[in-house]
Amino acid sequence: MYETKKWKSKFFIVAFGQAISLLGSHGVQFALIWWLAEKTSSPLMLGISGLVAYLPMTLFSPVAGIAADRLNRKIICIVSDLSMGILAAVYAGLLFFFDLPVWTVFIMLCARGIGNTFQQPAIQSIIPQLVPSDQLVKTNGWMQLMNAGSFFLGPVIGASLYAAFPMSVVLISDIIGAALASAALAVVKVPELEKHQLEQEPIARQLKEGFTVFQADSKLFYLVLGEALCMFFYAPLSSFYPLMTSDYFNLSAMYGSAVELAFALGMMISSLMFSSVLKIKRKIRTSFIGLFGMGISAAVCGLIPPTYWGWFFFAAACVCLGASGNIHSIPLTAYIQETVAPERMGRAFSVLTLISSVTMPVGLLAASPVAEKVGVNVWFFLSGAIMIIITSILIWYSKMKRRHP
């Protein structure tokens, strides 16, 4: 499946291209969300932004999984990246020449969501085609490290550009990132998958293949079930970060970018550990620990008082949130890449995308009115406490099932 002497160079070219693309995307995303937060100061509007961004994933992720297994994964990634770059260019031109209303950003977020839906399972499925199975934890660590670096620098770039230029200029960074990511992937030769009889089966049955992967592995099933339940409460938090800084702590955009940096720093530290010194044997258990840590960190965020010095504790808790997220996701991704058949891998990852895409809008529908009424900090605490309870119950239940099958 891969050439032993060349897999590292191929992997790092792909990973570097994706990191550059994410650098532009994170910068633009931060600027757009902060722009929306400043103009509306409404958790409901930020909730709607998350809803329109994730709804396409709910609708298209099953189809995206089949596409990643049946079509050329490399072409899917390139087309998705270039489409999002072209979209940013069109929106930048419209903003430059016209005074567009704020709600038009929802259209852009929705279209970008479609591109991401097809890109994610394809790029995740490409990695095991390039990398030996015993190196998947390390390479996923490196992948997350580069992504975290982009996440770390993206808000700084986004905040700086937002302070100095109109939004039409800020969008240029997304265009450049998409072009470079596509060029990097284009020069890498990705081995083709063998054709399987599965591709001739009806579409309805192919859609079920992604779910049967998890049903066949009880350990993976309980972990993914825990993720699905927890994400209902955790996913909306990403839309409320700007309001925690601007409204709860009453601080400026630069402090908002610093919170994003703190989250990215936690991601970078954990990614560096996975890519270098950590050797994970029990991936499922490690992933559960990460999910539990996410709950503790979120609950702590909601308990911090709204003072200037309290913001520093909030930033420290965000470091723990970023680290815990990687402790959950890196072992989970590596476990799927190791255990799932290559011709079903796209559908397996599309199920994870479907989980996040469903829980985000549904969670936002529940979280936005609550946060509007009682404050975003309350939702941080409630979501964290419930995640702790859910994870604890599933860990206990999975252990009991193994002892008494």
C-alpha positions as a printed Julia matrix, in Angstrom:
405×3 Matrix{Float64}:
   0.0     0.0    0.0
   2.96    2.35   0.61
   6.66    2.62  -0.22
   8.62    2.21   3.01
  11.4     4.64   2.06
   9.13    7.37   0.78
   6.09    7.35   3.04
   7.44   10.02   5.39
   8.06   12.57   2.65
   4.66   11.91   1.08
   2.9    12.17   4.43
   4.59   15.43   5.43
   3.86   17.04   2.05
   0.16   16.22   2.47
   0.09   17.24   6.13
   1.92   20.52   5.45
  -0.51   21.41   2.67
  -3.49   20.7    4.9
  -1.93   22.75   7.7
  -1.5    25.76   5.39
  -5.1    25.44   4.26
  -6.29   25.3    7.87
  -4.16   28.34   8.71
  -6.14   30.41   6.23
  -9.45   28.83   7.22
  -8.96   29.4   10.97
  -7.96   33.01  10.39
 -10.99   33.7    8.24
 -13.31   31.76  10.55
 -12.17   33.72  13.59
 -12.58   37.04  11.76
 -16.05   36.13  10.48
 -17.31   34.93  13.87
 -15.88   37.96  15.66
 -17.42   40.22  13.02
 -20.78   38.56  13.64
 -20.35   38.76  17.43
 -19.51   42.47  17.34
 -22.39   43.37  15.06
 -25.07   41.31  16.83
 -23.85   40.51  20.42
 -26.28   37.6   20.28
 -25.72   33.96  21.25
 -28.72   33.16  19.08
 -27.07   34.61  15.95
 -23.82   32.79  16.73
 -25.85   29.65  17.28
 -27.44   30.09  13.84
 -23.97   30.47  12.31
 -22.97   27.12  13.77
 -26.26   25.6   12.62
 -25.85   26.61   8.98
 -22.21   25.5    9.0
 -22.97   22.01  10.32
 -26.33   21.31   8.67
 -24.69   20.4    5.32
 -22.65   17.76   7.13
 -25.85   16.18   8.42
 -27.31   16.07   4.93
 -24.26   15.08   2.92
 -21.88   13.12   5.17
 -23.32    9.67   4.27
 -22.91   10.49   0.58
 -19.42   11.88   1.26
 -18.42    8.59   2.91
 -19.52    6.58  -0.13
 -17.71    9.03  -2.42
 -14.49    8.65  -0.41
 -14.68    4.85  -0.8
 -15.76    4.71  -4.44
 -14.06    7.7   -6.06
 -10.52    9.05  -6.14
  -9.91   10.43  -2.62
  -7.12   12.71  -3.82
  -9.38   14.37  -6.4
 -12.14   14.79  -3.81
  -9.77   16.66  -1.48
  -8.41   18.91  -4.23
 -11.86   19.77  -5.61
 -13.19   20.47  -2.1
 -10.27   22.76  -1.2
 -10.38   24.67  -4.49
 -14.15   25.07  -4.3
 -13.89   26.66  -0.86
 -11.09   28.94  -2.1
 -13.17   30.06  -5.07
 -16.13   30.65  -2.75
 -13.97   32.89  -0.54
 -12.82   34.83  -3.62
 -16.41   35.41  -4.79
 -17.57   36.52  -1.35
 -14.54   38.82  -1.0
 -15.41   40.48  -4.31
 -19.05   40.97  -3.32
 -18.06   42.48   0.04
 -15.62   44.83  -1.69
 -18.16   46.21  -4.15
 -21.38   45.96  -2.13
 -22.5    46.67   1.44
 -23.82   43.19   2.14
 -25.97   42.48   5.22
 -24.45   40.39   8.0
 -26.73   37.41   7.35
 -25.01   36.76   4.0
 -22.17   35.16   5.95
 -24.56   32.29   6.69
 -24.64   31.41   2.98
 -20.86   31.26   2.87
 -20.64   29.14   6.03
 -23.2    26.71   4.61
 -21.32   26.28   1.33
 -18.02   25.85   3.17
 -19.69   23.2    5.3
 -20.49   21.19   2.17
 -16.86   21.35   1.05
 -15.58   20.26   4.46
 -18.07   17.38   4.56
 -16.54   15.79   1.46
 -12.96   16.7    2.32
 -12.74   15.25   5.85
 -13.44   11.51   5.29
 -11.35   11.57   2.11
  -8.21   13.02   3.73
  -8.56   10.81   6.83
  -8.83    7.74   4.6
  -5.81    8.76   2.52
  -3.44    8.71   5.5
  -3.43    4.89   6.03
  -2.81    4.5    2.28
   0.48    6.35   2.75
   1.55    5.35   6.27
   2.46    1.97   7.87
  -0.12    0.8   10.41
   2.35    0.84  13.32
   3.02    4.54  12.68
  -0.58    5.76  12.6
  -0.69    7.14  16.17
   2.51    9.11  15.57
   1.44   10.4   12.17
  -1.97   11.39  13.48
  -0.1    13.17  16.26
   1.97   15.02  13.66
  -1.16   15.79  11.66
  -2.84   17.25  14.71
   0.35   19.12  15.65
   0.43   20.86  12.27
  -3.31   21.48  12.48
  -2.91   22.88  15.99
  -0.1    25.14  14.78
  -2.48   26.47  12.15
  -5.19   26.8   14.78
  -2.65   28.6   16.99
  -1.57   31.12  14.35
  -4.9    31.42  12.52
  -6.69   33.56  15.14
  -3.63   35.82  15.45
  -3.62   36.34  11.71
  -7.41   36.7   11.65
  -7.48   39.23  14.51
  -4.59   41.22  13.01
  -6.12   41.32   9.54
  -9.57   42.1   10.97
  -8.14   45.05  12.9
  -6.25   46.41   9.88
  -8.34   45.56   6.81
 -11.94   45.12   5.67
 -13.36   41.58   5.57
 -12.89   41.38   1.79
  -9.11   41.52   2.32
  -9.18   39.06   5.25
 -10.73   36.43   2.97
  -7.61   36.4    0.78
  -5.77   34.22   3.31
  -8.36   31.47   2.77
  -7.85   31.62  -1.0
  -4.07   31.27  -0.69
  -4.35   28.39   1.78
  -6.73   26.4   -0.43
  -4.46   26.82  -3.47
  -1.33   25.68  -1.61
  -3.09   22.66  -0.05
  -4.34   21.54  -3.46
  -0.89   21.94  -5.01
   0.76   19.92  -2.21
  -1.67   17.04  -2.57
  -1.46   17.12  -6.38
   2.27   16.26  -6.38
   1.87   13.22  -4.08
   1.11    9.85  -5.64
  -1.6     8.11  -3.61
  -1.91    4.32  -4.16
  -5.22    3.3   -5.68
  -7.57    1.03  -3.75
  -8.54   -2.34  -5.17
 -12.06   -2.54  -6.53
 -14.44   -4.54  -4.37
 -17.81   -6.15  -4.98
 -19.15   -3.82  -2.3
 -19.19   -0.99  -4.84
 -21.85   -2.8   -6.86
 -24.24   -3.07  -3.93
 -27.28   -0.78  -3.59
 -26.67    2.69  -2.19
 -28.9     2.03   0.84
 -26.77   -0.95   1.84
 -23.56    1.01   1.29
 -24.85    3.73   3.61
 -25.34    1.11   6.33
 -21.74   -0.11   5.98
 -20.42    2.83   7.99
 -22.67    1.97  10.93
 -22.01   -1.77  10.82
 -18.31   -1.06  11.34
 -19.11    0.27  14.81
 -21.74   -2.34  15.58
 -19.2    -5.1   14.96
 -16.74   -3.69  17.52
 -18.37   -3.25  20.95
 -15.47   -1.26  22.43
 -15.56    1.19  19.55
 -19.36    1.31  19.69
 -19.46    2.47  23.33
 -16.76    5.06  22.69
 -18.54    6.5   19.65
 -21.84    6.42  21.56
 -20.18    8.43  24.33
 -18.84   10.91  21.8
 -22.26   11.31  20.21
 -23.96   11.98  23.55
 -21.25   14.32  24.8
 -21.01   16.3   21.57
 -24.64   17.34  21.95
 -23.53   19.42  24.96
 -19.94   20.18  23.97
 -20.26   21.15  20.28
 -22.18   24.42  20.9
 -19.3    25.72  23.04
 -17.25   26.51  19.93
 -19.87   29.07  18.89
 -19.9    30.69  22.35
 -16.17   31.31  22.83
 -16.3    34.87  21.41
 -19.14   35.8   23.77
 -17.31   34.4   26.8
 -14.54   36.9   26.06
 -16.55   39.86  24.75
 -19.65   39.72  26.99
 -18.82   37.62  30.06
 -15.27   38.94  30.6
 -15.93   42.2   28.68
 -12.62   42.08  26.81
 -11.52   42.87  23.25
 -10.9    40.79  20.12
  -7.22   40.33  20.96
  -8.2    38.57  24.16
 -10.59   36.47  22.12
  -7.75   35.45  19.83
  -5.61   34.66  22.9
  -8.27   32.19  24.06
  -8.11   30.49  20.67
  -4.32   30.42  21.03
  -4.62   28.84  24.47
  -6.87   26.11  23.06
  -4.41   25.55  20.2
  -1.49   25.44  22.64
  -3.16   22.55  24.45
  -3.64   20.81  21.11
   0.01   21.35  20.2
   1.35   20.04  23.5
  -0.72   16.86  23.35
  -0.02   16.37  19.63
   3.7    16.71  20.22
   3.52   14.1   22.96
   1.66   11.65  20.71
   4.01   12.24  17.77
   7.18   11.75  19.82
   7.32   10.0   23.2
   3.88    8.51  23.88
   3.27    4.91  22.88
  -0.42    4.15  23.19
  -1.45    0.49  23.4
  -4.98    0.87  24.76
  -6.37    3.4   22.32
 -10.01    3.05  23.34
  -9.26    3.61  27.03
  -7.05    6.61  26.22
  -9.78    8.11  24.06
 -12.3     7.74  26.91
  -9.88    9.57  29.23
  -9.74   12.45  26.74
 -13.53   12.64  26.61
 -13.67   12.73  30.42
 -11.03   15.49  30.49
 -13.06   17.57  28.05
 -15.99   17.45  30.48
 -13.89   18.51  33.46
 -12.3    21.4   31.54
 -15.65   22.7   30.24
 -17.2    22.59  33.73
 -14.26   24.55  35.17
 -14.7    27.22  32.46
 -18.25   27.81  33.64
 -17.24   28.27  37.29
 -14.67   31.03  36.72
 -15.78   34.51  37.93
 -16.13   37.28  35.28
 -13.06   39.28  36.33
  -9.95   40.31  34.44
  -7.84   37.79  36.34
 -10.57   35.21  35.93
  -9.99   35.4   32.19
  -6.47   34.0   32.7
  -7.92   30.97  34.47
 -10.38   30.65  31.59
  -7.48   30.65  29.13
  -5.7    27.97  31.2
  -8.84   25.83  31.17
  -8.95   26.23  27.39
  -5.41   24.79  27.21
  -6.76   21.7   29.01
  -9.76   21.6   26.64
  -7.51   21.57  23.59
  -5.24   18.88  25.05
  -8.18   16.69  26.12
  -9.76   16.92  22.67
  -6.62   15.46  21.09
  -6.31   12.79  23.76
  -9.79   11.71  22.68
  -9.53   12.09  18.89
  -5.98   10.93  18.01
  -6.27    7.4   19.47
  -9.82    7.08  18.1
  -8.7     8.02  14.57
  -5.68    5.7   14.72
  -7.84    2.81  16.0
 -10.28    3.19  13.1
  -7.45    3.45  10.57
  -5.87    0.29  11.98
  -8.96   -1.89  12.31
 -11.39   -0.87   9.55
 -11.07   -2.3    6.03
  -9.72    0.31   3.55
 -12.77    0.07   1.28
 -15.08    0.92   4.22
 -12.93    3.54   5.91
 -14.48    6.55   4.19
 -17.92    5.52   5.4
 -16.64    4.9    8.92
 -15.19    8.4    9.14
 -18.31    9.86   7.58
 -20.27    8.44  10.54
 -18.07   10.47  12.89
 -18.67   13.52  10.7
 -22.4    12.78  10.81
 -22.3    12.6   14.61
 -20.66   16.02  14.9
 -22.91   17.51  12.24
 -26.1    16.29  13.92
 -25.11   17.09  17.48
 -23.9    20.6   16.66
 -27.18   22.01  15.24
 -29.39   20.04  17.63
 -27.18   21.08  20.54
 -27.24   24.69  19.39
 -31.03   24.67  19.2
 -31.09   23.67  22.86
 -28.06   25.68  24.02
 -28.71   29.04  22.34
 -31.96   29.9   24.18
 -30.46   28.73  27.48
 -27.27   30.74  26.98
 -29.33   33.76  25.88
 -31.32   33.63  29.11
 -28.84   32.54  31.8
 -25.44   33.24  30.19
 -22.9    31.31  28.16
 -20.87   30.49  31.29
 -23.79   28.48  32.66
 -23.9    26.38  29.51
 -20.15   25.73  29.82
 -20.68   24.36  33.34
 -23.79   22.33  32.5
 -22.23   20.78  29.4
 -19.07   19.81  31.28
 -20.95   18.27  34.22
 -23.21   16.22  31.95
 -20.21   15.02  29.89
 -18.51   13.8   33.08
 -21.64   11.84  34.03
 -22.11   10.33  30.55
 -18.47    9.28  30.2
 -18.36    7.78  33.7
 -21.5     5.71  33.06
 -20.25    4.39  29.7
 -16.81    3.5   31.06
 -18.45    1.59  33.91
 -20.98   -0.11  31.64
 -18.39   -1.17  29.05
 -16.27   -2.72  31.8
 -19.28   -4.6   33.14
 -20.09   -5.91  29.65
 -16.54   -7.23  29.21
 -16.69   -9.0   32.57
 -20.16  -10.42  32.0
 -20.65  -10.75  28.22
